[in-house]
């Protein structure tokens, strides 16, 4: 019997859940350019705009993961991590796997360049008045709204 990609992915998620039995930790970065614009990426897997970020590697702390993911996905350099925007842990926040996301504000500098062409199809800086909400990947619309509202969220 031939399985559809969706059923194979569901099977894979079940196996990962059995193996790990714990959520995976990741980051979301709200990159702020010196002119105040927010940098977003367009993901290849779902075609939606997203905050840059990703999983924290084994042996890595969150600040290093923020720096690495920012560079990998946008080519931008981390100047300074600003405030903690929130910790997002809903089991259905990421359709791929149960993950806990630590969202932070980050001052960034440099030239936007796609470094990871397998994940990212586009990078763009947006003024606050024209952010692409609500159609963003995962729960990134909520994370961005919490940031813009000045909230620190535990969800």
N, C-alpha and C positions, 0 to 999 in steps of 0.2 A: 504494500500500500504506500503510495507517495504522499508525503506530508506537505502541507502548505508552509511557506516561510513563517506565517503567523503562528501556526501550531508548533513549529519547531522552536520558535523564539519563546513561546509559552513554556514548552518543555525545558528549554535551557534555563529560563528564569526559575523554574521549580527546582532544578538541579542545583543552581547557584544558591538558592534559599536553603536547601538541605545542607549543602557544604558549609556555608558561612554562618547561617542562623543569626546573623547580626547585620544591621544596616552598614552600608559603606559611607565613609565621611568624604565630603567634597566641599568645594568653595564656589561661590558666585562673586564676581567682582563688578562693582559699579565704577568703571574707569572715568575719571573726570579730567578732561584736558585743561590746560591753563586758561583757555577762553571760556570755560564753564560747560562746554558741550560734553555729552555722555556718549561713549563709544559702545556700539553694539556689534555683534557678529550675526551673520545669517548662516544657520546650520545647514549642512548638506543632508543630514538624515531626515529632517522634517520640513526644510525650507523656511522655517520661521526665524524671526529675529530672536536673539538671546543675549543674555549677559555672558561675557567670557567666564570661564572657570572650568573646573573638573575635579577629578578625584585626588585626594591626598595620597601620595605614594608612601609605601612602607618605609619607615625611617625618616620621614619628612615631617616638619611641623607646618602649621597652617600658613604662617607668613612666607615660608619658602614655596609652598604650593601656589600661593597667590602670585608671587613673582614669576614662577615658572610658567603657570598656565597663561598669565597675561602675555608673556613674551611669545609662547608657543602659538597662541591664537590671534594675537593682534600685532606682534612685533614691537609693542610699546614697552617702555621701561617703567618700573615702579619707582616713584619718587617717595611716596609715603602712604602707609595705610591710615585711612581716616577712622571714622567711627564704625563700630559694629552695627550693621543694619538689622540682623536677625539670625536666628537659628531655625531652620525649617525642617521638620521631621515627619510630616505626614507620609504614611506608607505609599500613597498614590501620587505624590508630588512629581515623581520621575517615572515615566511609563516603562523604563527599562529595568529598574531594580529599586529596592527600598534603600534610599540614601538620605543621609542627614546633611543638609547644606548650610554652611556658615557663610553668610553674605556680608561683605564689607565694602565700604567706600574706599577708593584709592585715587590719590593724585598720581597722574601719569604724564610722561613726556616721550617725545620721539616721533618717528614716522610710522604710520599704520601700514603694516605689511602682513599678508597672509603667510604664516610660517607652516601651518598644518593644513594643507590643501585637502586632506582626507576628511576633515571635520568642518572646515570653514569655507564657505563659498563667496562671502562678501564681508567687508568691514565698512562701517560708516559712523561718522560722528553726527549726533543729533542735538539741535538746540532743545532746551526743555519744553518749548512750545510745540514741538512736532515729533514727539516720541511715538513709536509704532505700537500703541496699546489698543486694545487688550490682546491682540493676536500674537503672543510671544510663546516661545517654547517653555515646557515644564510649568513651573509656577513663577516664572520670572516677571510677569506683569505684576503679581502681588509684591514681589521683592522690590521692584522699582517703585511701586506706589507707596510702600512702607517707607522707602528712602525719601521720596519726595514729600511725604507727610511728616518727616522728622521722627518716625517711630523707631523703636528698637523692639523687635518682635521675637517671641518664643512661640513657635507654632508646630 
